Amino acid sequence: MPSAENTPRVTPPFELRDAVKATLPDANHDAALLHLTLLHLGRLVESSIQSVITPEGLEMSEHSVLTALVFAGPPHTMSPTQLSQVILQTTSGMSKTLRRIERLGLIERIDDPNDGRARLVVLTEKGREMSERPLRQLVTQWSEQLKDLGADELSNAANAVWALVPHMDPRFSTED
């Protein structure tokens, strides 16, 4: 993703809030604006992630699995079903993703000690490094992009977005 100083500035072709009101006069304008804003931000985030992981030889689903395993904490283990649920990928898609990253030596699959029929996915040291390097690069990139926000403003924005999770995906709770 181009740096802020190298990115040409553009003027939006319309005022989004006004466009939402004009186009959807009977709709909840804040919900519509939030949807459109998150859609736009999601595309920007995906683009920035892609620019970092492509040189690493990773696809988005592979990066998502590695990231989920890193943040699962030691021993960095989850079931394929848990991974499917967390990254919103079908179980057949997850099987393909796991095969690819297992061939790269980024994960191992082991027998579940609590269920002899099940297998678990374990992040290897190589996988942890492959996950953390892009994550650190992305956090640095986003910190630079958001540097004009004060610490409190950034914290408030992060908390507000995080608070949306259980409303958008009620399977997950953000409570401590």
Contacts in CASP RR format, 6 or more apart in sequence:
PFRMAT RR
TARGET T0000
AUTHOR 0000-0000-0000
METHOD contacts of the structure
MODEL  1
MPSAENTPRVTPPFELRDAVKATLPDANHDAALLHLTLLHLGRLVESSIQ
SVITPEGLEMSEHSVLTALVFAGPPHTMSPTQLSQVILQTTSGMSKTLRR
IERLGLIERIDDPNDGRARLVVLTEKGREMSERPLRQLVTQWSEQLKDLG
ADELSNAANAVWALVPHMDPRFSTED
1 44 0 8 1.000
1 47 0 8 1.000
1 48 0 8 1.000
1 51 0 8 1.000
1 141 0 8 1.000
3 144 0 8 1.000
4 144 0 8 1.000
4 145 0 8 1.000
16 33 0 8 1.000
16 36 0 8 1.000
16 37 0 8 1.000
17 29 0 8 1.000
17 33 0 8 1.000
20 27 0 8 1.000
20 29 0 8 1.000
20 32 0 8 1.000
20 33 0 8 1.000
20 36 0 8 1.000
21 29 0 8 1.000
24 32 0 8 1.000
46 60 0 8 1.000
48 138 0 8 1.000
48 141 0 8 1.000
48 142 0 8 1.000
49 60 0 8 1.000
49 63 0 8 1.000
49 134 0 8 1.000
49 138 0 8 1.000
50 60 0 8 1.000
52 134 0 8 1.000
52 137 0 8 1.000
52 138 0 8 1.000
52 141 0 8 1.000
53 59 0 8 1.000
53 60 0 8 1.000
53 62 0 8 1.000
53 63 0 8 1.000
53 134 0 8 1.000
56 130 0 8 1.000
56 133 0 8 1.000
56 134 0 8 1.000
58 66 0 8 1.000
58 130 0 8 1.000
58 134 0 8 1.000
59 97 0 8 1.000
59 100 0 8 1.000
61 87 0 8 1.000
61 89 0 8 1.000
61 93 0 8 1.000
61 94 0 8 1.000
61 97 0 8 1.000
62 97 0 8 1.000
62 100 0 8 1.000
62 101 0 8 1.000
62 106 0 8 1.000
63 131 0 8 1.000
63 134 0 8 1.000
64 87 0 8 1.000
64 89 0 8 1.000
65 83 0 8 1.000
65 87 0 8 1.000
65 94 0 8 1.000
65 97 0 8 1.000
65 98 0 8 1.000
65 101 0 8 1.000
65 107 0 8 1.000
65 121 0 8 1.000
66 101 0 8 1.000
66 106 0 8 1.000
66 107 0 8 1.000
66 123 0 8 1.000
66 127 0 8 1.000
66 128 0 8 1.000
66 130 0 8 1.000
66 131 0 8 1.000
67 131 0 8 1.000
67 135 0 8 1.000
68 78 0 8 1.000
68 83 0 8 1.000
68 86 0 8 1.000
68 87 0 8 1.000
69 76 0 8 1.000
69 77 0 8 1.000
69 78 0 8 1.000
69 83 0 8 1.000
69 107 0 8 1.000
69 121 0 8 1.000
69 122 0 8 1.000
69 123 0 8 1.000
69 131 0 8 1.000
70 76 0 8 1.000
70 123 0 8 1.000
70 128 0 8 1.000
70 131 0 8 1.000
70 132 0 8 1.000
70 135 0 8 1.000
72 78 0 8 1.000
75 122 0 8 1.000
76 122 0 8 1.000
76 123 0 8 1.000
76 128 0 8 1.000
77 110 0 8 1.000
77 120 0 8 1.000
77 121 0 8 1.000
77 122 0 8 1.000
77 123 0 8 1.000
78 86 0 8 1.000
78 120 0 8 1.000
78 121 0 8 1.000
79 112 0 8 1.000
79 118 0 8 1.000
79 119 0 8 1.000
79 120 0 8 1.000
79 121 0 8 1.000
80 91 0 8 1.000
80 94 0 8 1.000
80 95 0 8 1.000
80 98 0 8 1.000
80 119 0 8 1.000
80 121 0 8 1.000
81 91 0 8 1.000
83 89 0 8 1.000
83 94 0 8 1.000
83 98 0 8 1.000
83 121 0 8 1.000
84 90 0 8 1.000
84 91 0 8 1.000
84 93 0 8 1.000
84 94 0 8 1.000
85 171 0 8 1.000
87 94 0 8 1.000
89 97 0 8 1.000
98 107 0 8 1.000
98 109 0 8 1.000
98 121 0 8 1.000
101 107 0 8 1.000
101 127 0 8 1.000
102 108 0 8 1.000
102 109 0 8 1.000
104 126 0 8 1.000
104 130 0 8 1.000
105 124 0 8 1.000
105 126 0 8 1.000
105 127 0 8 1.000
106 123 0 8 1.000
106 124 0 8 1.000
106 126 0 8 1.000
106 127 0 8 1.000
106 130 0 8 1.000
106 131 0 8 1.000
107 121 0 8 1.000
107 122 0 8 1.000
107 123 0 8 1.000
107 124 0 8 1.000
107 127 0 8 1.000
108 121 0 8 1.000
108 122 0 8 1.000
108 124 0 8 1.000
109 119 0 8 1.000
109 120 0 8 1.000
109 121 0 8 1.000
109 122 0 8 1.000
110 119 0 8 1.000
110 120 0 8 1.000
110 122 0 8 1.000
111 118 0 8 1.000
111 119 0 8 1.000
111 120 0 8 1.000
112 118 0 8 1.000
112 119 0 8 1.000
112 120 0 8 1.000
123 131 0 8 1.000
146 154 0 8 1.000
149 157 0 8 1.000
162 174 0 8 1.000
163 174 0 8 1.000
165 172 0 8 1.000
165 174 0 8 1.000
166 172 0 8 1.000
166 173 0 8 1.000
166 174 0 8 1.000
END
